[in-house]
Amino acid sequence: MNKREFLKLCSITLASPVLAPLLARASGDKLTNWAGNLEYSTEQLYPAASLEQVREFVRKQSKLKVLGTRHCFNKIADSTDQFLSLKTMDNVVALDPTSRTVTVESGMTYGQLCPHLDSKGWALHNLASLPHISIAGACSTATHGSGETNGNLSTAVSALEFVNASGDVVKLSRQQDGETFRGAVVGLGALGVITKVTLDVQPRFMMQQYVYEDLPLRELKNHFDAIESAAYSVSLFTDWQKERVNEVWLKHRMEQGRTFDAPAEFFGAKRATKNLHPIAELSAENCTEQLGVPGPWYERLPHFRMGFTPSAGKELQSEYFVPREHAVEAILAVERLRDQVSPHLLISEIRTIAADDLWMSTCYKRPSVTIHFTWKQDWPAVSKLLPVIEKELAPFSPRPHWGKLFTVSPAQLHSSYKMLADFVELSRKYDPHGKFRNDFLSRNIFRI
Ligand SMILES: Cc1cc2nc3c(=O)[nH]c(=O)nc-3n(C[C@H](O)[C@H](O)[C@H](O)COP(=O)(O)OP(=O)(O)OC[C@H]3O[C@@H](n4cnc5c(N)ncnc54)[C@H](O)[C@@H]3O)c2cc1C
């Protein structure tokens, strides 16, 4: 099936923003992840409504996993025994203008938090492509947006509260707990049940989003730094065909209310004259406003609007982080695979992210460029392709996204995370008998 036919078929189920996940659940009533590519290994799900209920449940179970908004594509969230959901624990606990922080219960999504923060005059530093995801789930997997000077979303975490395997409440903060805190923030769901998250906030700001079409690959090659630093957040979408980047999304921050007048041309690319979806064949109705229309930060930083299906829906995703200094070489390495990649691809996205010091972060001590793939939902084909891409990127020591599909070996993972052994030790401190461990964690993390 070619891309156009595939998208036409998808668009029938995607017409309604809520229909796709419901359909996935309805077919056989199985509990699945958001994309429907995974059936979880149990349907036992306990919805906790208070800290006390979380503590009691954790004490009683010998094995469990917390389920966030189910947006991971791999089995990092899976459980064969019990799921715990904190979906209804979604209140703002405190907004503190003095410390410039907001504390939320961990069932909250960015989509719930952001309009509230904005209405009180505050903002977060960055967001992922979609606001639909839970804050705790996103930070646990080092979810990111884009921007040369922007750390991933977990870099905004300044304190955490979680329930450990004995049912005790643990509180850690950036100010008081140094390395232990830095080990716990990107916790991969291995340390316990996060019940509260405190995030740094800053005064609210306005943004303008412009999209350009058809950036020649040679311009990208020669001017990558200038292109990436042309706006607060930059995303490049490509299908790797015709030696060009299909769309460049520039998200400008309006300083002191000043508007940014975008030129008609950007490194040979032409300014779009209508809103676009990253997959040009799909309707832009699901996407945040473009054409330079000023709007609040939380309606411009994500690509997709709350209340609508993000991305394509019936899809798979993979993403690799390579050191920023090798950006162009890594992009060209993937471009050489275009004829193998394209038949299975919906779209690729290239973003940059600042380095951080969170042990299990994909950007730990590495300013990074990410090469992302939104695939057609054909795992047999994609699973054959991933090792080919990973081999091509191997010279750059790629780190795969924790929530997306990869075939990188546990040994390779261990060699690219300097603090992994310390993370294992930290996890054992809070969960000595592996209550929060599943097959994904046992294979990829605890094999030492
Ligand atoms: C359409 C789409 C677009 C995406 N865009 C981006 C993007 O722009 N950038 C990016 O980096 N990623 C992106 N992702 C990936 C996504 O951000 C991550 O998969 C993220 O982890 C999703 O959060 P979740 O709550 O849905 O996680 P889940 O899949 O529900 O859980 C993820 C992990 O977090 C753990 N967890 C969740 N809540 C808790 C808690 N309270 N306590 C302890 N552990 C917990 C789970 O046990 C699991 O290990 C995208 C995914 C989709 C489907």
The ligand as an SDF file (V2000), in Angstrom:
LIG
                    3D

 53 58  0  0  0  0  0  0  0  0999 V2000
    1.5890   10.9410   18.9550 C   0  0  0  0  0  0  0  0  0  0  0  0
    2.7670   10.9450   19.8670 C   0  0  0  0  0  0  0  0  0  0  0  0
    3.6430   12.0130   19.8340 C   0  0  0  0  0  0  0  0  0  0  0  0
    4.7700   12.0180   20.6760 C   0  0  0  0  0  0  0  0  0  0  0  0
    5.6050   13.1110   20.6400 N   0  0  0  0  0  0  0  0  0  0  0  0
    6.7030   13.1170   21.4100 C   0  0  0  0  0  0  0  0  0  0  0  0
    7.5930   14.2310   21.3930 C   0  0  0  0  0  0  0  0  0  0  0  0
    7.3380   15.2530   20.7710 O   0  0  0  0  0  0  0  0  0  0  0  0
    8.7300   14.1360   22.1170 N   0  0  0  0  0  0  0  0  0  0  0  0
    9.0450   13.0320   22.8460 C   0  0  0  0  0  0  0  0  0  0  0  0
   10.1010   12.9980   23.4610 O   0  0  0  0  0  0  0  0  0  0  0  0
    8.1930   11.9830   22.9320 N   0  0  0  0  0  0  0  0  0  0  0  0
    7.0330   12.0090   22.2320 C   0  0  0  0  0  0  0  0  0  0  0  0
    6.1770   10.9430   22.3140 N   0  0  0  0  0  0  0  0  0  0  0  0
    6.4630    9.8690   23.2650 C   0  0  0  0  0  0  0  0  0  0  0  0
    5.8290   10.1610   24.6380 C   0  0  0  0  0  0  0  0  0  0  0  0
    6.0580   11.4520   25.0550 O   0  0  0  0  0  0  0  0  0  0  0  0
    6.3730    9.2490   25.7050 C   0  0  0  0  0  0  0  0  0  0  0  0
    6.0990    7.9610   25.3170 O   0  0  0  0  0  0  0  0  0  0  0  0
    5.8130    9.5210   27.1110 C   0  0  0  0  0  0  0  0  0  0  0  0
    6.4030    8.6180   28.0170 O   0  0  0  0  0  0  0  0  0  0  0  0
    4.3250    9.3880   27.1940 C   0  0  0  0  0  0  0  0  0  0  0  0
    3.8580    9.5570   28.5120 O   0  0  0  0  0  0  0  0  0  0  0  0
    2.6810    8.5850   29.0270 P   0  0  0  0  0  0  0  0  0  0  0  0
    2.1520    9.0730   30.3190 O   0  0  0  0  0  0  0  0  0  0  0  0
    1.7070    8.3720   27.9480 O   0  0  0  0  0  0  0  0  0  0  0  0
    3.5240    7.2750   29.2850 O   0  0  0  0  0  0  0  0  0  0  0  0
    3.1370    5.7170   29.5460 P   0  0  0  0  0  0  0  0  0  0  0  0
    3.3640    5.0180   28.2590 O   0  0  0  0  0  0  0  0  0  0  0  0
    1.7560    5.6220   30.1280 O   0  0  0  0  0  0  0  0  0  0  0  0
    4.2350    5.4060   30.5970 O   0  0  0  0  0  0  0  0  0  0  0  0
    5.6030    5.6520   30.3410 C   0  0  0  0  0  0  0  0  0  0  0  0
    6.4780    5.2590   31.5160 C   0  0  0  0  0  0  0  0  0  0  0  0
    6.2600    6.1550   32.5980 O   0  0  0  0  0  0  0  0  0  0  0  0
    5.9010    5.4150   33.7660 C   0  0  0  0  0  0  0  0  0  0  0  0
    4.9620    6.2200   34.5460 N   0  0  0  0  0  0  0  0  0  0  0  0
    3.8810    6.8990   34.1190 C   0  0  0  0  0  0  0  0  0  0  0  0
    3.3070    7.5350   35.1500 N   0  0  0  0  0  0  0  0  0  0  0  0
    4.0370    7.2490   36.2530 C   0  0  0  0  0  0  0  0  0  0  0  0
    3.9540    7.5870   37.6300 C   0  0  0  0  0  0  0  0  0  0  0  0
    2.9860    8.3510   38.1070 N   0  0  0  0  0  0  0  0  0  0  0  0
    4.8860    7.0850   38.4870 N   0  0  0  0  0  0  0  0  0  0  0  0
    5.8730    6.2960   38.0460 C   0  0  0  0  0  0  0  0  0  0  0  0
    6.0210    5.9340   36.7510 N   0  0  0  0  0  0  0  0  0  0  0  0
    5.1050    6.4110   35.8650 C   0  0  0  0  0  0  0  0  0  0  0  0
    5.2580    4.1310   33.2240 C   0  0  0  0  0  0  0  0  0  0  0  0
    5.2740    3.0820   34.1840 O   0  0  0  0  0  0  0  0  0  0  0  0
    6.1700    3.8540   32.0520 C   0  0  0  0  0  0  0  0  0  0  0  0
    7.3660    3.2620   32.4880 O   0  0  0  0  0  0  0  0  0  0  0  0
    5.0250   10.9150   21.5390 C   0  0  0  0  0  0  0  0  0  0  0  0
    4.1300    9.8320   21.5720 C   0  0  0  0  0  0  0  0  0  0  0  0
    3.0090    9.8610   20.7570 C   0  0  0  0  0  0  0  0  0  0  0  0
    2.0570    8.7200   20.8300 C   0  0  0  0  0  0  0  0  0  0  0  0
  1  2  1  0
  2  3  1  0
  2 52  2  0
  3  4  2  0
  4  5  1  0
  4 50  1  0
  5  6  2  0
  6  7  1  0
  6 13  1  0
  7  8  2  0
  7  9  1  0
  9 10  1  0
 10 11  2  0
 10 12  1  0
 12 13  2  0
 13 14  1  0
 14 15  1  0
 14 50  1  0
 15 16  1  0
 16 17  1  0
 16 18  1  0
 18 19  1  0
 18 20  1  0
 20 21  1  0
 20 22  1  0
 22 23  1  0
 23 24  1  0
 24 25  2  0
 24 26  1  0
 24 27  1  0
 27 28  1  0
 28 29  2  0
 28 30  1  0
 28 31  1  0
 31 32  1  0
 32 33  1  0
 33 34  1  0
 33 48  1  0
 34 35  1  0
 35 36  1  0
 35 46  1  0
 36 37  1  0
 36 45  1  0
 37 38  2  0
 38 39  1  0
 39 40  1  0
 39 45  2  0
 40 41  1  0
 40 42  2  0
 42 43  1  0
 43 44  2  0
 44 45  1  0
 46 47  1  0
 46 48  1  0
 48 49  1  0
 50 51  2  0
 51 52  1  0
 52 53  1  0
M  END
$$$$
